Amino acid sequence: MAVKLAKLVFLFLLFSLVACQDKGKKNKSTIYYNIGGEPTTLSPLSASDGYTTAVHSYVFEGLLDRDLDSYEWKPALATEWKISEDKKVFDFKLREGVKWHDGKDFTAEDVKYSYDVIFSDDYKAVQARPYYESIKSVEVLDKHTVRFTVKDDYFQNFDVCATLTVLPKHFYSDAANKKKFSREIIGTGPYKLSKYDKGQKMVMEKNKDWWGMKVDSEKDTNVIPKIVLRMVSEENVSLELLKKGDLDFLGMRPDGFVKKTVGKIWEDKIVKVKTENKTPKGYSFIGWNLKHPILKDKEVRKALAMLFNRPLMLDKFEYNLSEYATGPIYVQSDYANTNVKPVPFDPSEALKILRQTGWVDTDKDGLLDKVIDGKKTKLSITIMEPTQEAMKYLTIFKEDASKVGVEINIKNIEWNSFVKLLDERKFEAVRLAWGGGSVEIDPKQIWHSQSSLGAGSNFISYSNPEVDRLIDQARKTYNKEDRIPLLQKIHALVAEDYPYIFWFNNRYTLYGHSKRVIKPKDTFKYGLGQQYWKL
């Protein structure tokens, strides 16, 4: 009965998505992507999830951008920039004639506002604050010139100024617009949000006034008139949409890429791509609430990590296309500590560690227990999971843990509710994933104790004074060669604390696209370069 119900749900989802497909013919005016889920909010002032980031990338811009092959800075909303000799003052000459999507002029006042709002208590921009806390002031020198002055040494001071998401002051500072922030966005970027069907799709229309259309170096970018963004989290549904021609691009996990992309259609209509580039690699993880009575014990966390059968999962689900994640820095990075080895799968050693820390099955019910704070406590942990795709990994973990007397419960929770519980710290454990972040790594947002305050990204409440000290020192170290050993030590110290069960780092970028997509190459050095795609 359960299997039949699952099939019915799958068919209903697929029918609903196809039924809601745009009525227009597939032509060179529209490309269809899947962003993987629905954003919690579209507001750039409080959003923190990857779904929202994907949407924002079409709408908002920074002062400068990176060349996808050289990684050198290139003009965006600023055409010129100057760095003072002491690296304390950055002047940006802004591009003239740029319009916001509502037709208002873009000026230096917008840049200043975009910085000031990060530290406003009226908005939840907690995640961004660690990167901008070294900025002393942002001054408007004239309508098209802005100056950033820094108060503290931080190796990424210029980078964060150059990539500041610039917002329209006239829209986001108007209290009357506040109710619109979660569903409306106004930027200067190449696309405008023209339609939002909740739970279904977002339609991005080409911004005909985009400045890049008048700049030779940008004329070959963002040429597709319309982009439809799907919000499908179920892998089987998204694959069916790709096969039916209702998606033009789909990023894939190894199991989907190997196991679910076979047959004639994958030769005739869809191009499968397996490629490598230098983009930072993210990882999935199980994060422990370190204030929980059971999980605050490092030895318990170590034992739990030894019950996670990554060798089996690497073979069965990752098809050996991924690398073992050894800690908070992806293994391909210059900053990763190669002396840190993956936690082995070793149930016997895990049970030994648990017994040494006082966990025994006193009532012979199959679960280990221990007296904590005067109360008999079962070794039982509930993991919150926001998707279905990771359930197979967690199920194996659950089964292996039960063999040594550890109860793992898996609770599937809808994304918005999940984020709320995360921000309120109302969980025992969570399964999530971090994106790769920047090539030049700053761990403060996730691993510094200050980032556990409010709704910061250190939601597990990790705190290690030596890690804090090294993060603070690394942030003040401009020379990369001097920064490498500091980050490598951080990598080792965090790994030794077992705050997460670190899963895998991607080795390859895997995706499929329809044959109507025309692309210059499979990938650039630092990104796929979808802005260069045509139909």
SVG drawing of the C-alpha trace seen along z (x, -y; Angstrom):
<svg xmlns="http://www.w3.org/2000/svg" viewBox="-2 -65 56 73">
<polyline fill="none" stroke="black" stroke-width="0.4" points="0.0,0.0 2.8,-2.4 4.6,-1.8 1.4,-2.4 0.8,-5.6 4.3,-6.8 3.8,-6.2 0.5,-8.1 2.2,-11.0 5.0,-11.0 2.6,-10.9 0.5,-13.7 3.6,-15.9 4.7,-15.2 1.3,-15.8 0.9,-19.0 4.3,-20.4 3.7,-19.5 0.1,-20.8 1.5,-24.1 4.1,-24.3 4.1,-27.5 1.8,-27.2 4.3,-28.8 6.2,-26.6 9.8,-25.6 11.7,-28.1 14.8,-30.2 13.1,-32.6 12.8,-30.5 15.1,-28.2 13.9,-26.0 16.0,-25.4 15.4,-23.7 16.7,-25.4 15.8,-22.4 13.3,-24.0 11.3,-27.0 13.0,-29.9 12.0,-30.7 11.8,-34.4 13.0,-36.4 14.2,-39.2 17.9,-39.9 17.9,-41.3 17.2,-38.1 17.5,-35.2 20.2,-32.5 19.2,-29.4 20.7,-28.3 17.4,-28.4 17.1,-32.2 20.7,-32.7 20.0,-31.0 17.2,-33.5 19.1,-36.5 22.0,-35.7 19.8,-36.8 18.5,-40.0 21.2,-41.5 24.8,-42.6 27.9,-43.6 30.4,-46.3 32.8,-43.9 32.7,-40.4 35.2,-37.6 36.4,-36.3 35.4,-32.6 38.7,-31.5 41.4,-33.8 39.5,-34.7 40.7,-38.3 38.3,-41.2 36.3,-42.7 33.9,-45.7 30.2,-45.3 28.3,-48.1 31.7,-49.8 33.9,-50.6 37.1,-51.6 38.5,-51.0 41.5,-52.1 43.1,-50.5 45.2,-52.7 48.7,-51.7 47.9,-50.7 44.9,-48.7 42.6,-50.7 40.6,-52.7 38.8,-51.5 37.3,-53.9 34.9,-52.7 33.8,-54.7 30.2,-53.6 28.8,-52.9 26.7,-55.8 23.3,-55.4 22.4,-52.2 18.7,-51.8 16.9,-49.7 14.2,-47.4 11.6,-50.0 13.3,-52.7 14.9,-54.6 18.6,-55.7 21.3,-53.7 23.6,-55.9 26.2,-55.8 23.5,-56.2 22.3,-52.7 25.8,-51.3 26.0,-53.0 22.5,-51.8 23.4,-48.2 26.2,-48.2 24.4,-50.0 21.4,-47.7 23.6,-44.6 24.0,-46.0 20.4,-47.2 18.5,-45.4 15.4,-45.7 16.6,-43.0 18.1,-39.5 21.4,-39.9 23.3,-38.0 25.0,-35.6 26.7,-38.5 28.0,-40.4 31.2,-38.5 32.4,-39.5 31.7,-43.2 32.6,-43.9 36.0,-45.3 34.5,-48.1 34.6,-51.4 32.5,-53.5 31.0,-53.8 31.0,-57.4 29.3,-58.9 31.9,-61.1 29.5,-62.1 26.6,-60.5 28.9,-58.0 31.8,-57.5 31.8,-55.6 34.6,-55.1 35.0,-52.2 37.2,-52.7 38.3,-49.8 39.1,-49.8 40.7,-46.4 43.0,-44.2 41.1,-41.4 42.5,-39.7 39.1,-39.8 38.2,-43.4 38.4,-44.4 36.7,-41.3 33.6,-41.8 33.3,-45.4 33.6,-44.5 31.0,-41.7 28.5,-43.6 25.0,-42.8 23.8,-46.3 20.1,-47.0 17.8,-49.9 17.6,-52.2 14.3,-53.7 12.6,-50.3 14.0,-48.5 14.2,-51.6 10.5,-52.3 8.6,-50.7 5.4,-50.7 7.1,-48.1 8.0,-45.7 5.2,-43.2 6.4,-42.9 10.0,-41.9 9.3,-38.2 7.8,-38.0 9.1,-41.0 12.7,-41.8 14.2,-44.8 17.7,-44.8 20.0,-46.1 20.7,-42.6 20.1,-41.1 16.8,-39.6 13.6,-40.8 11.2,-38.6 8.0,-38.9 6.0,-36.0 6.0,-33.9 3.7,-30.9 4.2,-29.7 5.5,-26.1 5.7,-25.9 7.9,-28.3 9.4,-31.8 9.6,-33.5 12.6,-35.8 12.3,-38.2 15.3,-39.8 16.0,-43.3 16.0,-45.3 17.7,-48.2 20.6,-46.1 23.8,-48.0 25.7,-44.9 23.8,-45.0 25.8,-48.2 29.2,-46.8 31.2,-44.8 32.6,-42.3 29.1,-41.5 27.1,-41.4 27.5,-37.6 26.2,-37.0 22.6,-36.6 21.1,-36.7 18.2,-34.3 15.0,-36.4 13.2,-34.3 14.3,-31.9 11.7,-29.7 13.0,-28.5 11.3,-25.3 11.3,-24.4 11.4,-20.6 13.1,-18.9 12.2,-15.3 15.0,-13.9 12.8,-11.4 10.4,-14.2 13.1,-16.5 14.6,-13.8 11.3,-13.0 10.8,-16.7 14.3,-16.8 13.5,-13.7 10.1,-15.2 11.8,-18.4 10.3,-20.4 13.7,-21.2 16.8,-22.3 19.3,-21.8 19.6,-19.7 22.5,-19.4 22.8,-15.9 24.1,-13.8 26.3,-10.8 23.6,-8.2 21.2,-10.0 23.9,-10.6 25.0,-6.9 21.8,-5.0 18.9,-7.0 20.3,-8.4 20.3,-5.3 18.4,-4.5 18.0,-5.8 16.6,-9.2 19.9,-10.0 21.7,-9.6 19.2,-11.2 17.8,-14.2 19.9,-14.9 23.6,-15.6 25.2,-14.1 28.2,-16.0 30.9,-15.0 33.5,-17.7 35.9,-19.1 36.6,-22.7 38.1,-24.7 34.9,-25.9 34.8,-25.4 33.2,-22.1 30.5,-21.8 29.5,-18.9 26.5,-17.3 26.7,-16.7 24.9,-15.7 25.3,-18.5 24.9,-17.9 23.3,-20.4 26.3,-20.7 24.2,-22.0 22.2,-18.7 22.9,-16.7 24.1,-13.6 25.8,-15.4 27.9,-17.8 30.2,-14.8 32.9,-14.7 33.5,-11.0 29.8,-10.3 30.1,-12.3 33.2,-10.4 31.5,-7.1 28.5,-8.3 30.8,-9.3 32.3,-5.7 28.8,-4.3 28.3,-6.2 29.2,-3.7 30.7,-6.1 32.6,-3.4 29.3,-1.6 27.6,-4.9 30.5,-6.0 30.2,-2.8 26.4,-2.4 25.2,-6.0 28.2,-8.1 29.5,-5.6 33.1,-6.5 32.6,-9.9 33.1,-11.8 35.8,-12.2 35.6,-11.6 35.1,-15.0 37.6,-15.0 36.5,-18.3 35.2,-21.8 37.5,-22.6 37.0,-20.7 39.8,-18.3 40.8,-19.8 41.5,-23.2 45.0,-24.4 43.8,-25.1 42.7,-21.5 44.9,-19.6 46.0,-16.4 47.1,-14.8 43.4,-14.7 42.0,-11.3 38.3,-10.3 36.7,-8.9 36.6,-5.1 33.5,-3.0 34.2,-0.9 31.1,0.2 33.2,2.3 35.4,-0.7 32.3,-2.9 30.7,-0.6 33.9,-0.4 34.1,-4.2 30.5,-4.5 31.0,-1.9 34.1,-3.7 32.0,-6.8 29.4,-5.0 26.8,-4.0 25.5,-0.5 22.2,1.4 21.1,1.7 17.6,2.9 18.4,5.2 16.0,3.4 18.6,3.2 19.3,-0.5 22.3,-1.9 21.5,-4.2 23.2,-6.3 22.3,-8.5 22.6,-12.2 21.8,-14.9 20.2,-12.3 18.0,-10.9 18.3,-7.6 18.7,-8.6 18.4,-6.4 21.0,-6.9 18.4,-8.2 18.9,-11.0 16.4,-12.6 17.8,-13.9 15.8,-16.6 15.9,-16.1 14.4,-18.7 14.4,-16.5 13.8,-13.0 17.1,-12.6 19.3,-12.0 16.9,-9.5 18.8,-6.5 22.0,-7.6 20.3,-8.2 18.5,-4.9 21.8,-3.0 23.1,-5.1 20.0,-4.2 20.3,-0.5 24.0,-0.3 23.6,-2.4 20.8,-0.2 23.1,2.8 25.2,1.3 22.3,0.0 22.0,-3.6 18.6,-4.8 18.6,-7.2 15.2,-8.7 14.7,-10.5 12.2,-13.3 11.4,-14.7 10.4,-18.4 9.2,-20.9 11.8,-23.5 10.3,-26.6 9.5,-24.8 13.0,-23.3 14.7,-26.8 12.5,-28.2 13.6,-25.3 17.2,-25.8 17.1,-29.5 15.4,-28.8 18.0,-26.0 15.1,-23.6 16.7,-20.4 18.9,-17.5 20.6,-16.9 20.2,-18.1 21.1,-16.9 22.1,-19.8 24.7,-20.8 27.0,-23.8 27.9,-25.2 31.5,-25.6 31.7,-29.3 34.8,-31.3 38.0,-30.0 39.8,-32.0 38.3,-30.5 37.2,-32.3 35.6,-29.9 34.2,-32.6 30.6,-32.4 30.2,-28.8 32.9,-27.9 33.6,-31.0 31.8,-31.1 30.5,-34.6 28.6,-33.2 26.4,-31.1 24.7,-34.2 21.2,-35.2 20.3,-33.3 24.0,-32.9 25.2,-30.0 26.9,-28.4 23.6,-26.9 25.1,-23.9 26.8,-26.2 30.3,-25.1 32.9,-26.8 36.6,-26.2 38.8,-29.1 41.8,-28.0 39.8,-27.8 38.4,-31.3 42.0,-32.6 43.3,-31.0 40.3,-32.3 40.9,-35.8 44.6,-35.5 43.9,-34.1 41.6,-36.9 44.4,-39.4 46.9,-37.5 47.1,-38.9 49.7,-36.5 48.1,-33.3 51.2,-31.2 51.1,-32.4 47.4,-31.8 47.5,-28.2 49.0,-26.7 46.5,-28.6 43.6,-27.2 45.0,-23.7 45.3,-23.8 41.7,-25.0 40.7,-22.1 42.3,-19.6 41.0,-21.1 37.4,-21.2 37.6,-17.7 39.0,-16.4 35.9,-17.9 33.5,-15.9 30.8,-18.6 29.5,-17.2 29.6,-13.9 31.2,-15.1 30.0,-13.2 31.6,-13.8 33.1,-16.5 32.2,-16.4 35.0,-15.4 33.1,-16.2 30.4,-18.6 27.6,-16.4 24.7,-17.7 22.4,-17.0 21.0,-19.5 18.7,-19.4 20.4,-19.3 18.9,-22.7 21.3,-24.3 24.4,-25.9 27.3,-26.4 30.9,-27.5 32.3,-24.6 31.3,-22.2 32.8,-24.3 35.0,-27.3 37.7,-27.1 35.6,-28.7 32.1,-27.9 29.8,-26.4 29.3,-29.7 25.5,-29.4 25.4,-33.1 27.1,-32.3 24.5,-29.7 22.3,-30.2 19.4,-28.3"/>
</svg>
